[in-house]
Amino acid sequence: MSKTSAVLLACLLGLAACAGSGGGSWVEVGGQRFAVEVAKTEEERARGLMFRDDMPADRGMVFVHDSEDLQAYWMKNTKIPLDILYFDSKRRLVSQQRNVPPCSAGDRCPPYPSEAPARYVLELNAGQAERLKLENGAEMKFGPGIE
C-alpha cells in the first residue's frame, strides 16, 4: 500500500469512528441532557414515537415546527406513557401535558393541546417532568443538529 493510500485510509477510518461515536442530537432541560431523535418533516412528526415498546430514560424526541402556533399531540399507536412538553420559539417551556397514557383506540385517541403557542415539542418518558421539577419558563438548550 502506498503512503498516500495509507494516509487516505487512516483519514476515512477516523471519520467513520467520529460518525459512530454517539455524536447525535441532544437537548438539555432541567439540568439534564437527553439524547433525542429530531422530527422536522411532516412525516417524521406524524410518526413520532408510535409502535415503540420502550425508550431509555435518557432519550426523547424533539419535534420542530416551522412556526410558533398552538399545537396538539395525540398518542395514537403509542405504547409508552409520555410527558409532552411544549416550548416557544425562544425555547421556553409554555405548556406541559404530564403522564399522558398510551392509546390503542386509533383515530379515537384524544388530543393533548398546548395552552400557549409553541414551536418545539419535547416528548420524554412519563415522570421525567415531575422528577426534574419542570415549571413553565424553563429553558431547553439544543445540541448540534437542531435548528
CNS distance restraints for C-alpha pairs under 8 A (distance, minus, plus):
assign (resid   1 and name CA) (resid   5 and name CA) 6.23 0.50 0.50
assign (resid   1 and name CA) (resid   6 and name CA) 6.48 0.50 0.50
assign (resid   2 and name CA) (resid   6 and name CA) 6.24 0.50 0.50
assign (resid   3 and name CA) (resid   7 and name CA) 6.23 0.50 0.50
assign (resid   4 and name CA) (resid   8 and name CA) 6.14 0.50 0.50
assign (resid   5 and name CA) (resid   9 and name CA) 6.03 0.50 0.50
assign (resid   6 and name CA) (resid  10 and name CA) 6.14 0.50 0.50
assign (resid   7 and name CA) (resid  11 and name CA) 6.22 0.50 0.50
assign (resid   8 and name CA) (resid  12 and name CA) 6.23 0.50 0.50
assign (resid   9 and name CA) (resid  13 and name CA) 6.13 0.50 0.50
assign (resid  10 and name CA) (resid  14 and name CA) 6.11 0.50 0.50
assign (resid  11 and name CA) (resid  15 and name CA) 6.27 0.50 0.50
assign (resid  12 and name CA) (resid  16 and name CA) 6.20 0.50 0.50
assign (resid  13 and name CA) (resid  17 and name CA) 6.16 0.50 0.50
assign (resid  14 and name CA) (resid  18 and name CA) 6.32 0.50 0.50
assign (resid  15 and name CA) (resid  19 and name CA) 6.20 0.50 0.50
assign (resid  16 and name CA) (resid  20 and name CA) 6.27 0.50 0.50
assign (resid  17 and name CA) (resid  21 and name CA) 6.06 0.50 0.50
assign (resid  18 and name CA) (resid  23 and name CA) 7.39 0.50 0.50
assign (resid  19 and name CA) (resid  23 and name CA) 6.86 0.50 0.50
assign (resid  24 and name CA) (resid  35 and name CA) 7.06 0.50 0.50
assign (resid  24 and name CA) (resid  36 and name CA) 7.73 0.50 0.50
assign (resid  24 and name CA) (resid 144 and name CA) 7.53 0.50 0.50
assign (resid  24 and name CA) (resid 145 and name CA) 7.60 0.50 0.50
assign (resid  25 and name CA) (resid  35 and name CA) 5.99 0.50 0.50
assign (resid  25 and name CA) (resid  36 and name CA) 5.64 0.50 0.50
assign (resid  25 and name CA) (resid  37 and name CA) 6.79 0.50 0.50
assign (resid  25 and name CA) (resid  38 and name CA) 7.44 0.50 0.50
assign (resid  25 and name CA) (resid 143 and name CA) 5.84 0.50 0.50
assign (resid  25 and name CA) (resid 144 and name CA) 5.70 0.50 0.50
assign (resid  25 and name CA) (resid 145 and name CA) 5.62 0.50 0.50
assign (resid  25 and name CA) (resid 146 and name CA) 6.90 0.50 0.50
assign (resid  26 and name CA) (resid  33 and name CA) 6.60 0.50 0.50
assign (resid  26 and name CA) (resid  34 and name CA) 5.47 0.50 0.50
assign (resid  26 and name CA) (resid  35 and name CA) 4.33 0.50 0.50
assign (resid  26 and name CA) (resid  36 and name CA) 5.12 0.50 0.50
assign (resid  26 and name CA) (resid 142 and name CA) 6.30 0.50 0.50
assign (resid  26 and name CA) (resid 143 and name CA) 4.99 0.50 0.50
assign (resid  26 and name CA) (resid 144 and name CA) 7.19 0.50 0.50
assign (resid  27 and name CA) (resid  33 and name CA) 5.67 0.50 0.50
assign (resid  27 and name CA) (resid  34 and name CA) 5.47 0.50 0.50
assign (resid  27 and name CA) (resid  35 and name CA) 6.66 0.50 0.50
assign (resid  27 and name CA) (resid  36 and name CA) 6.83 0.50 0.50
assign (resid  27 and name CA) (resid 140 and name CA) 6.55 0.50 0.50
assign (resid  27 and name CA) (resid 141 and name CA) 5.46 0.50 0.50
assign (resid  27 and name CA) (resid 142 and name CA) 4.66 0.50 0.50
assign (resid  27 and name CA) (resid 143 and name CA) 5.74 0.50 0.50
assign (resid  28 and name CA) (resid  32 and name CA) 5.34 0.50 0.50
assign (resid  28 and name CA) (resid  33 and name CA) 4.18 0.50 0.50
assign (resid  28 and name CA) (resid  34 and name CA) 6.14 0.50 0.50
assign (resid  28 and name CA) (resid 140 and name CA) 5.61 0.50 0.50
assign (resid  28 and name CA) (resid 141 and name CA) 4.98 0.50 0.50
assign (resid  28 and name CA) (resid 142 and name CA) 6.58 0.50 0.50
assign (resid  28 and name CA) (resid 143 and name CA) 7.91 0.50 0.50
assign (resid  29 and name CA) (resid  33 and name CA) 6.59 0.50 0.50
assign (resid  29 and name CA) (resid 138 and name CA) 7.27 0.50 0.50
assign (resid  29 and name CA) (resid 139 and name CA) 6.32 0.50 0.50
assign (resid  29 and name CA) (resid 140 and name CA) 4.80 0.50 0.50
assign (resid  29 and name CA) (resid 141 and name CA) 6.56 0.50 0.50
assign (resid  30 and name CA) (resid 132 and name CA) 5.58 0.50 0.50
assign (resid  30 and name CA) (resid 133 and name CA) 7.38 0.50 0.50
assign (resid  30 and name CA) (resid 134 and name CA) 6.25 0.50 0.50
assign (resid  30 and name CA) (resid 138 and name CA) 7.02 0.50 0.50
assign (resid  30 and name CA) (resid 139 and name CA) 7.69 0.50 0.50
assign (resid  30 and name CA) (resid 140 and name CA) 7.87 0.50 0.50
assign (resid  31 and name CA) (resid 132 and name CA) 7.87 0.50 0.50
assign (resid  33 and name CA) (resid  58 and name CA) 7.34 0.50 0.50
assign (resid  34 and name CA) (resid  58 and name CA) 4.99 0.50 0.50
assign (resid  34 and name CA) (resid  59 and name CA) 5.08 0.50 0.50
assign (resid  34 and name CA) (resid  60 and name CA) 6.39 0.50 0.50
assign (resid  35 and name CA) (resid  58 and name CA) 6.35 0.50 0.50
assign (resid  35 and name CA) (resid  59 and name CA) 4.83 0.50 0.50
assign (resid  35 and name CA) (resid  60 and name CA) 6.38 0.50 0.50
assign (resid  36 and name CA) (resid  59 and name CA) 5.62 0.50 0.50
assign (resid  36 and name CA) (resid  60 and name CA) 4.73 0.50 0.50
assign (resid  36 and name CA) (resid  61 and name CA) 4.83 0.50 0.50
assign (resid  36 and name CA) (resid  62 and name CA) 6.32 0.50 0.50
assign (resid  37 and name CA) (resid  60 and name CA) 6.60 0.50 0.50
assign (resid  37 and name CA) (resid  61 and name CA) 4.74 0.50 0.50
assign (resid  37 and name CA) (resid  62 and name CA) 6.31 0.50 0.50
assign (resid  38 and name CA) (resid  61 and name CA) 5.92 0.50 0.50
assign (resid  38 and name CA) (resid  62 and name CA) 5.10 0.50 0.50
assign (resid  38 and name CA) (resid  63 and name CA) 6.01 0.50 0.50
assign (resid  38 and name CA) (resid  64 and name CA) 7.33 0.50 0.50
assign (resid  38 and name CA) (resid 146 and name CA) 7.24 0.50 0.50
assign (resid  39 and name CA) (resid  44 and name CA) 4.88 0.50 0.50
assign (resid  39 and name CA) (resid  45 and name CA) 5.20 0.50 0.50
assign (resid  39 and name CA) (resid  48 and name CA) 7.17 0.50 0.50
assign (resid  39 and name CA) (resid  61 and name CA) 7.21 0.50 0.50
assign (resid  39 and name CA) (resid  62 and name CA) 6.19 0.50 0.50
assign (resid  39 and name CA) (resid  63 and name CA) 4.71 0.50 0.50
assign (resid  39 and name CA) (resid  64 and name CA) 6.17 0.50 0.50
assign (resid  40 and name CA) (resid  44 and name CA) 6.40 0.50 0.50
assign (resid  40 and name CA) (resid  45 and name CA) 6.63 0.50 0.50
assign (resid  40 and name CA) (resid  63 and name CA) 6.12 0.50 0.50
assign (resid  40 and name CA) (resid  64 and name CA) 5.03 0.50 0.50
assign (resid  40 and name CA) (resid  65 and name CA) 6.75 0.50 0.50
assign (resid  41 and name CA) (resid  45 and name CA) 6.14 0.50 0.50
assign (resid  42 and name CA) (resid  46 and name CA) 6.07 0.50 0.50
assign (resid  43 and name CA) (resid  47 and name CA) 6.28 0.50 0.50
assign (resid  44 and name CA) (resid  48 and name CA) 6.06 0.50 0.50
assign (resid  45 and name CA) (resid  63 and name CA) 6.28 0.50 0.50
assign (resid  48 and name CA) (resid  61 and name CA) 7.52 0.50 0.50
assign (resid  49 and name CA) (resid  61 and name CA) 7.60 0.50 0.50
assign (resid  49 and name CA) (resid  78 and name CA) 6.27 0.50 0.50
assign (resid  50 and name CA) (resid  75 and name CA) 7.77 0.50 0.50
assign (resid  50 and name CA) (resid  76 and name CA) 7.10 0.50 0.50
assign (resid  50 and name CA) (resid  77 and name CA) 5.15 0.50 0.50
assign (resid  50 and name CA) (resid  78 and name CA) 4.42 0.50 0.50
assign (resid  50 and name CA) (resid  79 and name CA) 7.03 0.50 0.50
assign (resid  51 and name CA) (resid  77 and name CA) 5.81 0.50 0.50
assign (resid  51 and name CA) (resid  78 and name CA) 5.59 0.50 0.50
assign (resid  51 and name CA) (resid  79 and name CA) 6.15 0.50 0.50
assign (resid  52 and name CA) (resid  78 and name CA) 6.80 0.50 0.50
assign (resid  52 and name CA) (resid  79 and name CA) 6.10 0.50 0.50
assign (resid  52 and name CA) (resid  80 and name CA) 7.21 0.50 0.50
assign (resid  53 and name CA) (resid  79 and name CA) 5.83 0.50 0.50
assign (resid  53 and name CA) (resid  80 and name CA) 6.52 0.50 0.50
assign (resid  54 and name CA) (resid  79 and name CA) 7.63 0.50 0.50
assign (resid  54 and name CA) (resid  80 and name CA) 6.18 0.50 0.50
assign (resid  55 and name CA) (resid  59 and name CA) 6.52 0.50 0.50
assign (resid  55 and name CA) (resid  60 and name CA) 7.51 0.50 0.50
assign (resid  55 and name CA) (resid  80 and name CA) 7.93 0.50 0.50
assign (resid  55 and name CA) (resid 125 and name CA) 7.12 0.50 0.50
assign (resid  57 and name CA) (resid 124 and name CA) 7.98 0.50 0.50
assign (resid  57 and name CA) (resid 125 and name CA) 6.60 0.50 0.50
assign (resid  59 and name CA) (resid 124 and name CA) 6.94 0.50 0.50
assign (resid  60 and name CA) (resid 122 and name CA) 7.06 0.50 0.50
assign (resid  60 and name CA) (resid 123 and name CA) 5.60 0.50 0.50
assign (resid  60 and name CA) (resid 124 and name CA) 4.81 0.50 0.50
assign (resid  60 and name CA) (resid 125 and name CA) 7.27 0.50 0.50
assign (resid  61 and name CA) (resid 122 and name CA) 5.81 0.50 0.50
assign (resid  61 and name CA) (resid 123 and name CA) 5.29 0.50 0.50
assign (resid  61 and name CA) (resid 124 and name CA) 6.94 0.50 0.50
assign (resid  62 and name CA) (resid 120 and name CA) 6.81 0.50 0.50
assign (resid  62 and name CA) (resid 121 and name CA) 5.60 0.50 0.50
assign (resid  62 and name CA) (resid 122 and name CA) 4.45 0.50 0.50
assign (resid  62 and name CA) (resid 123 and name CA) 6.39 0.50 0.50
assign (resid  63 and name CA) (resid 120 and name CA) 5.56 0.50 0.50
assign (resid  63 and name CA) (resid 121 and name CA) 5.00 0.50 0.50
assign (resid  63 and name CA) (resid 122 and name CA) 6.38 0.50 0.50
assign (resid  64 and name CA) (resid 119 and name CA) 6.34 0.50 0.50
assign (resid  64 and name CA) (resid 120 and name CA) 4.99 0.50 0.50
assign (resid  64 and name CA) (resid 121 and name CA) 6.88 0.50 0.50
assign (resid  65 and name CA) (resid 119 and name CA) 5.17 0.50 0.50
assign (resid  65 and name CA) (resid 120 and name CA) 6.19 0.50 0.50
assign (resid  66 and name CA) (resid 119 and name CA) 7.09 0.50 0.50
assign (resid  67 and name CA) (resid  89 and name CA) 7.90 0.50 0.50
assign (resid  67 and name CA) (resid 118 and name CA) 8.00 0.50 0.50
assign (resid  67 and name CA) (resid 119 and name CA) 5.66 0.50 0.50
assign (resid  68 and name CA) (resid  88 and name CA) 6.44 0.50 0.50
assign (resid  68 and name CA) (resid  89 and name CA) 6.24 0.50 0.50
assign (resid  68 and name CA) (resid 117 and name CA) 5.60 0.50 0.50
assign (resid  68 and name CA) (resid 118 and name CA) 4.83 0.50 0.50
assign (resid  68 and name CA) (resid 119 and name CA) 4.20 0.50 0.50
assign (resid  69 and name CA) (resid 116 and name CA) 7.71 0.50 0.50
assign (resid  69 and name CA) (resid 117 and name CA) 4.22 0.50 0.50
assign (resid  69 and name CA) (resid 118 and name CA) 5.28 0.50 0.50
assign (resid  69 and name CA) (resid 119 and name CA) 6.48 0.50 0.50
assign (resid  70 and name CA) (resid 113 and name CA) 7.35 0.50 0.50
assign (resid  70 and name CA) (resid 114 and name CA) 5.95 0.50 0.50
assign (resid  70 and name CA) (resid 115 and name CA) 7.30 0.50 0.50
assign (resid  70 and name CA) (resid 116 and name CA) 5.93 0.50 0.50
assign (resid  70 and name CA) (resid 117 and name CA) 4.20 0.50 0.50
assign (resid  70 and name CA) (resid 118 and name CA) 5.93 0.50 0.50
assign (resid  71 and name CA) (resid 113 and name CA) 5.69 0.50 0.50
assign (resid  71 and name CA) (resid 114 and name CA) 5.43 0.50 0.50
assign (resid  71 and name CA) (resid 117 and name CA) 6.85 0.50 0.50
assign (resid  71 and name CA) (resid 118 and name CA) 6.46 0.50 0.50
assign (resid  72 and name CA) (resid 111 and name CA) 5.85 0.50 0.50
assign (resid  72 and name CA) (resid 112 and name CA) 5.33 0.50 0.50
assign (resid  72 and name CA) (resid 113 and name CA) 3.84 0.50 0.50
assign (resid  72 and name CA) (resid 114 and name CA) 6.03 0.50 0.50
assign (resid  73 and name CA) (resid  84 and name CA) 7.99 0.50 0.50
assign (resid  73 and name CA) (resid 111 and name CA) 5.50 0.50 0.50
assign (resid  73 and name CA) (resid 112 and name CA) 5.21 0.50 0.50
assign (resid  73 and name CA) (resid 113 and name CA) 6.22 0.50 0.50
assign (resid  74 and name CA) (resid 109 and name CA) 6.51 0.50 0.50
assign (resid  74 and name CA) (resid 110 and name CA) 6.10 0.50 0.50
assign (resid  74 and name CA) (resid 111 and name CA) 4.57 0.50 0.50
assign (resid  74 and name CA) (resid 112 and name CA) 5.81 0.50 0.50
assign (resid  75 and name CA) (resid 100 and name CA) 7.87 0.50 0.50
assign (resid  75 and name CA) (resid 101 and name CA) 7.50 0.50 0.50
assign (resid  75 and name CA) (resid 102 and name CA) 5.81 0.50 0.50
assign (resid  75 and name CA) (resid 103 and name CA) 5.37 0.50 0.50
assign (resid  75 and name CA) (resid 109 and name CA) 6.44 0.50 0.50
assign (resid  75 and name CA) (resid 110 and name CA) 7.59 0.50 0.50
assign (resid  75 and name CA) (resid 111 and name CA) 7.67 0.50 0.50
assign (resid  76 and name CA) (resid 102 and name CA) 7.63 0.50 0.50
assign (resid  76 and name CA) (resid 103 and name CA) 5.49 0.50 0.50
assign (resid  76 and name CA) (resid 104 and name CA) 6.24 0.50 0.50
assign (resid  76 and name CA) (resid 105 and name CA) 6.98 0.50 0.50
assign (resid  76 and name CA) (resid 106 and name CA) 5.39 0.50 0.50
assign (resid  76 and name CA) (resid 107 and name CA) 6.86 0.50 0.50
assign (resid  76 and name CA) (resid 109 and name CA) 5.80 0.50 0.50
assign (resid  77 and name CA) (resid 102 and name CA) 7.50 0.50 0.50
assign (resid  77 and name CA) (resid 103 and name CA) 6.03 0.50 0.50
assign (resid  77 and name CA) (resid 104 and name CA) 5.38 0.50 0.50
assign (resid  77 and name CA) (resid 105 and name CA) 7.81 0.50 0.50
assign (resid  77 and name CA) (resid 106 and name CA) 6.58 0.50 0.50
assign (resid  78 and name CA) (resid 102 and name CA) 5.31 0.50 0.50
assign (resid  78 and name CA) (resid 103 and name CA) 6.00 0.50 0.50
assign (resid  78 and name CA) (resid 104 and name CA) 7.22 0.50 0.50
assign (resid  79 and name CA) (resid 102 and name CA) 5.03 0.50 0.50
assign (resid  79 and name CA) (resid 103 and name CA) 6.91 0.50 0.50
assign (resid  79 and name CA) (resid 104 and name CA) 7.77 0.50 0.50
assign (resid  80 and name CA) (resid 101 and name CA) 7.17 0.50 0.50
assign (resid  80 and name CA) (resid 102 and name CA) 5.46 0.50 0.50
assign (resid  80 and name CA) (resid 125 and name CA) 7.48 0.50 0.50
assign (resid  81 and name CA) (resid  99 and name CA) 5.98 0.50 0.50
assign (resid  81 and name CA) (resid 100 and name CA) 5.40 0.50 0.50
assign (resid  81 and name CA) (resid 101 and name CA) 4.60 0.50 0.50
assign (resid  81 and name CA) (resid 102 and name CA) 5.23 0.50 0.50
assign (resid  81 and name CA) (resid 125 and name CA) 6.33 0.50 0.50
assign (resid  81 and name CA) (resid 126 and name CA) 5.26 0.50 0.50
assign (resid  82 and name CA) (resid  98 and name CA) 6.86 0.50 0.50
assign (resid  82 and name CA) (resid  99 and name CA) 5.46 0.50 0.50
assign (resid  82 and name CA) (resid 100 and name CA) 5.19 0.50 0.50
assign (resid  82 and name CA) (resid 101 and name CA) 6.83 0.50 0.50
assign (resid  82 and name CA) (resid 102 and name CA) 7.87 0.50 0.50
assign (resid  82 and name CA) (resid 123 and name CA) 6.28 0.50 0.50
assign (resid  82 and name CA) (resid 124 and name CA) 5.60 0.50 0.50
assign (resid  82 and name CA) (resid 125 and name CA) 4.59 0.50 0.50
assign (resid  82 and name CA) (resid 126 and name CA) 4.04 0.50 0.50
assign (resid  82 and name CA) (resid 127 and name CA) 7.65 0.50 0.50
assign (resid  83 and name CA) (resid  96 and name CA) 7.35 0.50 0.50
assign (resid  83 and name CA) (resid  97 and name CA) 5.81 0.50 0.50
assign (resid  83 and name CA) (resid  98 and name CA) 4.38 0.50 0.50
assign (resid  83 and name CA) (resid  99 and name CA) 5.30 0.50 0.50
assign (resid  83 and name CA) (resid 100 and name CA) 6.10 0.50 0.50
assign (resid  83 and name CA) (resid 123 and name CA) 5.67 0.50 0.50
assign (resid  83 and name CA) (resid 124 and name CA) 5.28 0.50 0.50
assign (resid  83 and name CA) (resid 125 and name CA) 5.93 0.50 0.50
assign (resid  83 and name CA) (resid 126 and name CA) 4.70 0.50 0.50
assign (resid  83 and name CA) (resid 127 and name CA) 6.79 0.50 0.50
assign (resid  83 and name CA) (resid 128 and name CA) 7.02 0.50 0.50
assign (resid  83 and name CA) (resid 129 and name CA) 6.64 0.50 0.50
assign (resid  84 and name CA) (resid  96 and name CA) 5.96 0.50 0.50
assign (resid  84 and name CA) (resid  97 and name CA) 5.02 0.50 0.50
assign (resid  84 and name CA) (resid  98 and name CA) 6.25 0.50 0.50
assign (resid  84 and name CA) (resid 100 and name CA) 7.48 0.50 0.50
assign (resid  84 and name CA) (resid 121 and name CA) 6.84 0.50 0.50
assign (resid  84 and name CA) (resid 122 and name CA) 5.96 0.50 0.50
assign (resid  84 and name CA) (resid 123 and name CA) 4.77 0.50 0.50
assign (resid  84 and name CA) (resid 124 and name CA) 6.81 0.50 0.50
assign (resid  85 and name CA) (resid  93 and name CA) 6.95 0.50 0.50
assign (resid  85 and name CA) (resid  94 and name CA) 7.99 0.50 0.50
assign (resid  85 and name CA) (resid  95 and name CA) 6.20 0.50 0.50
assign (resid  85 and name CA) (resid  96 and name CA) 4.71 0.50 0.50
assign (resid  85 and name CA) (resid  97 and name CA) 6.36 0.50 0.50
assign (resid  85 and name CA) (resid  98 and name CA) 7.92 0.50 0.50
assign (resid  85 and name CA) (resid 121 and name CA) 5.53 0.50 0.50
assign (resid  85 and name CA) (resid 122 and name CA) 5.04 0.50 0.50
assign (resid  85 and name CA) (resid 123 and name CA) 6.27 0.50 0.50
assign (resid  86 and name CA) (resid  93 and name CA) 5.79 0.50 0.50
assign (resid  86 and name CA) (resid  94 and name CA) 5.78 0.50 0.50
assign (resid  86 and name CA) (resid  95 and name CA) 5.09 0.50 0.50
assign (resid  86 and name CA) (resid  96 and name CA) 6.12 0.50 0.50
assign (resid  86 and name CA) (resid 114 and name CA) 6.40 0.50 0.50
assign (resid  86 and name CA) (resid 118 and name CA) 5.70 0.50 0.50
assign (resid  86 and name CA) (resid 119 and name CA) 7.55 0.50 0.50
assign (resid  86 and name CA) (resid 120 and name CA) 6.03 0.50 0.50
assign (resid  86 and name CA) (resid 121 and name CA) 4.61 0.50 0.50
assign (resid  86 and name CA) (resid 122 and name CA) 6.53 0.50 0.50
assign (resid  87 and name CA) (resid  91 and name CA) 5.07 0.50 0.50
assign (resid  87 and name CA) (resid  92 and name CA) 5.06 0.50 0.50
assign (resid  87 and name CA) (resid  93 and name CA) 4.34 0.50 0.50
assign (resid  87 and name CA) (resid  94 and name CA) 5.42 0.50 0.50
assign (resid  87 and name CA) (resid  95 and name CA) 7.13 0.50 0.50
assign (resid  87 and name CA) (resid 118 and name CA) 5.08 0.50 0.50
assign (resid  87 and name CA) (resid 119 and name CA) 6.11 0.50 0.50
assign (resid  87 and name CA) (resid 120 and name CA) 5.01 0.50 0.50
assign (resid  87 and name CA) (resid 121 and name CA) 6.02 0.50 0.50
assign (resid  87 and name CA) (resid 122 and name CA) 7.86 0.50 0.50
assign (resid  87 and name CA) (resid 140 and name CA) 7.78 0.50 0.50
assign (resid  88 and name CA) (resid  92 and name CA) 5.50 0.50 0.50
assign (resid  88 and name CA) (resid  93 and name CA) 6.65 0.50 0.50
assign (resid  88 and name CA) (resid  94 and name CA) 6.46 0.50 0.50
assign (resid  88 and name CA) (resid 117 and name CA) 6.42 0.50 0.50
assign (resid  88 and name CA) (resid 118 and name CA) 4.19 0.50 0.50
assign (resid  88 and name CA) (resid 119 and name CA) 5.09 0.50 0.50
assign (resid  88 and name CA) (resid 120 and name CA) 6.36 0.50 0.50
assign (resid  89 and name CA) (resid 118 and name CA) 6.73 0.50 0.50
assign (resid  89 and name CA) (resid 119 and name CA) 5.39 0.50 0.50
assign (resid  89 and name CA) (resid 120 and name CA) 7.21 0.50 0.50
assign (resid  91 and name CA) (resid 120 and name CA) 7.16 0.50 0.50
assign (resid  91 and name CA) (resid 139 and name CA) 5.71 0.50 0.50
assign (resid  91 and name CA) (resid 140 and name CA) 5.34 0.50 0.50
assign (resid  91 and name CA) (resid 141 and name CA) 7.32 0.50 0.50
assign (resid  92 and name CA) (resid 136 and name CA) 7.36 0.50 0.50
assign (resid  92 and name CA) (resid 137 and name CA) 5.11 0.50 0.50
assign (resid  92 and name CA) (resid 138 and name CA) 5.51 0.50 0.50
assign (resid  92 and name CA) (resid 139 and name CA) 4.60 0.50 0.50
assign (resid  92 and name CA) (resid 140 and name CA) 6.39 0.50 0.50
assign (resid  93 and name CA) (resid 135 and name CA) 7.34 0.50 0.50
assign (resid  93 and name CA) (resid 136 and name CA) 4.83 0.50 0.50
assign (resid  93 and name CA) (resid 137 and name CA) 4.88 0.50 0.50
assign (resid  93 and name CA) (resid 138 and name CA) 5.22 0.50 0.50
assign (resid  93 and name CA) (resid 139 and name CA) 6.28 0.50 0.50
assign (resid  93 and name CA) (resid 140 and name CA) 7.48 0.50 0.50
assign (resid  94 and name CA) (resid 114 and name CA) 7.80 0.50 0.50
assign (resid  94 and name CA) (resid 115 and name CA) 7.27 0.50 0.50
assign (resid  94 and name CA) (resid 116 and name CA) 6.06 0.50 0.50
assign (resid  94 and name CA) (resid 117 and name CA) 7.66 0.50 0.50
assign (resid  94 and name CA) (resid 118 and name CA) 7.17 0.50 0.50
assign (resid  94 and name CA) (resid 136 and name CA) 5.23 0.50 0.50
assign (resid  94 and name CA) (resid 137 and name CA) 6.32 0.50 0.50
assign (resid  95 and name CA) (resid 114 and name CA) 5.47 0.50 0.50
assign (resid  95 and name CA) (resid 115 and name CA) 5.54 0.50 0.50
assign (resid  95 and name CA) (resid 116 and name CA) 6.47 0.50 0.50
assign (resid  95 and name CA) (resid 136 and name CA) 6.42 0.50 0.50
assign (resid  96 and name CA) (resid 114 and name CA) 7.09 0.50 0.50
assign (resid  96 and name CA) (resid 136 and name CA) 7.80 0.50 0.50
assign (resid  97 and name CA) (resid 112 and name CA) 6.77 0.50 0.50
assign (resid  97 and name CA) (resid 113 and name CA) 7.97 0.50 0.50
assign (resid  97 and name CA) (resid 114 and name CA) 7.85 0.50 0.50
assign (resid  98 and name CA) (resid 126 and name CA) 6.51 0.50 0.50
assign (resid  98 and name CA) (resid 127 and name CA) 7.16 0.50 0.50
assign (resid  98 and name CA) (resid 129 and name CA) 7.06 0.50 0.50
assign (resid  99 and name CA) (resid 126 and name CA) 4.67 0.50 0.50
assign (resid  99 and name CA) (resid 127 and name CA) 6.25 0.50 0.50
assign (resid 100 and name CA) (resid 126 and name CA) 6.97 0.50 0.50
assign (resid 103 and name CA) (resid 109 and name CA) 5.98 0.50 0.50
assign (resid 104 and name CA) (resid 109 and name CA) 7.36 0.50 0.50
assign (resid 105 and name CA) (resid 109 and name CA) 5.44 0.50 0.50
assign (resid 114 and name CA) (resid 118 and name CA) 7.30 0.50 0.50
assign (resid 124 and name CA) (resid 128 and name CA) 6.55 0.50 0.50
assign (resid 127 and name CA) (resid 131 and name CA) 6.09 0.50 0.50
assign (resid 128 and name CA) (resid 132 and name CA) 6.04 0.50 0.50
assign (resid 129 and name CA) (resid 133 and name CA) 5.93 0.50 0.50
assign (resid 129 and name CA) (resid 134 and name CA) 5.30 0.50 0.50
assign (resid 130 and name CA) (resid 134 and name CA) 6.44 0.50 0.50
assign (resid 134 and name CA) (resid 138 and name CA) 6.55 0.50 0.50
assign (resid 142 and name CA) (resid 146 and name CA) 6.29 0.50 0.50
assign (resid 142 and name CA) (resid 147 and name CA) 7.94 0.50 0.50
